[in-house]
Amino acid sequence: MAKNREKPQKIDPLAELWPGQSVPLLKALHILTHNGGLNADSRRKLKQVQHLANLIRPALDWAFQEKEQPVLTDLGAGKSYLGFILYDLFFAKEGRGTVYGVEARHDLIETSEKIAAESHFDRMRFIESAIRDADIPGGKADVVTALHACDTATDEAILFALRADAKFVALVPCCQAEVARELDHVKGPMHQLWRHPIQRREFGAQLTNVLRGLFLEAHGYKVRITEFTGLEHSLKNEFIFAERHQRSNAQARAEFDRLVQQFGAAPSLLTTAIAA
């Protein structure tokens, strides 16, 4: 006798959204379909950005409490998913503050400007620039973000945050290749840790993010490095969240220098900057 099979329950896309979240915006970003639906890829993107928004919430709560016109700068913005979501969830509701999206690709800047205009996001600005050359009006940012900034772009984002005197820095690094390339030429008693290419890639990424955390600590930030999202959503799932409490930290600087000397490999932008 055949068993009755239960039909899979349909997921209501609106149930996935935060209260008050703009449906027209999510359609413009192609996170929701024109019919208001979610496919597997768009659901993954939505979950990632919403989760990151929740992780960044303490920084934005501080910014709106302490600043009359808080400034958030999203570096390597790409299609500006993060900037748009943060503006929609926080800046639009508060009715104040500015979000800058920095992106080097002209076509993505044009698309983002169009979506911002259609969404009436009047305090959202886009700057066509590489991260290393980026300059925002006033030169200061309260919160700096970079989602999946690839390889040395994360280091450029860290240096931008220092120039902008950011109180908070939120980073999701991606594809850390520089240190792995350097380790390929480093021999010594710990060489077995990175002898094989797959281990060199993973160990290089681990060392890179450890040094990034120490670099931020050396410049007075309290740093938390944790999981960004589950591996089912992204293999690049480390989240670096830093809050500045002081101007410098000599102990963290000494630890940074010790590790660089011990392993003979480090992000070049950070080692140059810390020696300046």
N, C-alpha and C positions, 0 to 999 in steps of 0.2 A: 504494500500500500504506500503510495507516494506521500511523502511528507510535504506539508505546506511550507513553502519558503517565504520568509518575511522579506518584503521589499525593503531595500536600503532606504533609510530616511534621508530626505533631501535637506541639505543645510541651507538655512536662510542666510544669504549674504549679509543682510542688514544686522543679523545677530552677531556678526564678526566685528562690527564697527564700534568705536567708542561713541558714547552719547553725544549727539550734535555734530558728528563728523560729516563733512560735506560729501554727499554722494556725487554731485556733478564734478567735483574736483577729482575724485577717484576714477570716474569715467574718463576724464580728460587725460589722466595719467595712465590709462589703460590697465589700472588695477581692477576696476570693475568693467564688465562688458557694457555695451550700449543698452542691453536689456537689464543691467543691474546684477549680472551673475558673476561668479568667481570660478576660474579654472585653477588647476593645481599650481601652475607657475605664479599666477597673480595672487593666489592665497598665500603662497610662500613669501612673496614680496611684502604683502600687507602685514603678515605676522612679524617679519623681520623689522620693518620700520616702526610698527606699533610698539614692539618690544623695546626697541632702541629709544623711542620717545619716552617710554616709562622709565628706562634707566637714566635718561637725561633729565627727567622731571625735577629732581632736587636742585639741579643747577638753574633751571628756569624759574622755579619757585623763589630761589634766592634772588635772581636777577629782577624779577617783577616786584619783589618786596623792597629791594635796596636801591633800585635805579628807576628814575622817572621814565627814561627812554632806553630800555635795555637793547643791546646789540648782540645778535648771534650771527656768526659767520660759518657757513658750511663750505668746506674746501674740497676741491675735486668733486663738485656737486653732481656731475653726470646729468641725468634727467631730472635732478632735483627732487626726487621722491621725498627724501628726508626733510629738506627745507620746506617744501609745501605742506607736508603733514604737520610739522612743528608749528608753522604759521597758522594753519587751520585750527589746531587743537589748543594753542596757547596764545599766540600774538593776536589773532583775529578776535578772540573772546575778550582779551584784555583791552583791545582798542588802542594799543600803543606799542612802541618798540619796532625795531627793524631787523629783517633777516636778509643777509647778503649771501648769494650763491656764487662761488668762484669756480669757473670752468673754462678750460682752454679751447674747447671745440665750439666754433661759431654756430653751427647748426643747432646744437643743444641749447645754447644761449637764446637763440631766436625762438625756439619752441617754448622754452621756459617763460620768456617774456610774454608770449602770446597767452599761455595758460594763466599767468598771473593777472594779466589785463582782463581776461574773460571771467576770472574768479573775483575780481575787484580786490585783489590783494595789493593795496596801494603802497604798503610799506615793505614790499619785497623787491629787492634790487639784484641785478645779475651783472657780474664783472667778468669779462672775457680775459683770462690771464692764466698762466701757469701758477701753481701755488707759490713757488719760490719768488715770483715777481709781483705777487698780489699786493694791492694797496687799496684799503677801503677808506671812505671819507672819515676824517677824524683820526684814523689810524688805530683806534681802540676797539676791542671787542670784549664783551663780558663772558661769552661762551663761544668756544671754537669746537666744531665737529668735523670729522672726516670719516665717511663710511666707505670701507673697502678701498682706501687709498693704497695704490699698489706700490710695492717695493720702497724706494726712497721717498715717495710722495708722503708717506706717513711722517718721516723725519722732517720733511719740508713743512708739514702741518704743525709739528711741534715747535719748530723755529718761528713760524708765523705767530703761534700763540704767545710765545715769549715777546716778540716785537709788539704784539697787540695788547700786552699786559693782561691777558685773559685770566679771569678768576677760575674758570672751569675749562677743562679740555676733555673731550670725549672722542675716542678713536677706536675704529675697528680696522686693524691692519690687514693687509692682504699681500700674498705673493712675495714674502721677504726673501729675495734672492742674493742681495749684495754680500752679506756675511757668509752665505754658503759658498759663493765663488771664492771668497778669500780663504776660507777654511780648506779648500782644495789644495792650497799650496802650503798649509801649515802642518809641520811635523812636530812630534814631541811625545811625551809620555802619555798624553790623553788622545792621541791620534785615532785610536780604535773607536772612539765615540762617534767619529764622523767619517770613517774610512769608506763606507759604502755610500753611493750617491743618494739613495733614499734616506739614509740616516743623516747624511750631511745636510740635506734639505731641511729635515725636521729639526735637527739640532741647531742649524743656523737660524731658523725662525724662532726657536726658543731663546737662543742667546740674544738675538736682535731685540725681542720684546722685553727681556730682562734688563738690557742696557737702556732701552727707552724709558722704562720705569725708573731706573736709577738716575738717568739724566734729568727727568722731571723732578724727582726728589731733590737732586742737587740744586735745583733752582727754586726750591721752597714749596713744592707741591706735595700734598699727601696723595698717594697713588693707590688705587685698587685695581687689580687685574683679575678679571673673572670671565666666566662664560658669557658670550654674547647671546647665543641661541643654540638650540639643540642641533646635533649633527645631521638630523634629518632635514634641516633647513639650509645649513651651510657648513662646509668643512672649515671655513675661515671664521672661527667662532671665539676668538679672544677679544675682550673688550677692555680698553684702558681708560679709566676714569680718574681724573686728577683735579684736585682742588688746592688752590694756592693759599698757604698759611703764613709764609715768611719769604724772604728774598733769597735765601740760600741755605744749604745744608752741607756742612763740611764732611760729615761722615758718609753721606751718600756719594759725594764727589770722590772721596777716597776709595769707596767700593767700586765705583765706575772705573776709575783708573786701574785698580787692581785686576779687575776682570779683563779689561782691554789688554793689559800686559800679560796676563796669564794665558789667554787664548790666542793672542796675536791677530785678532780679527774684530771689527766693530763697524757700525754705521759711520761712514766717513764724514757725513755732514755733522753728526753729533760730536765726534771727536775733534773736528776742526773748531766747532763752536765752543766747546767746553774749554779748549786750550786758549781761546782768544781773550 
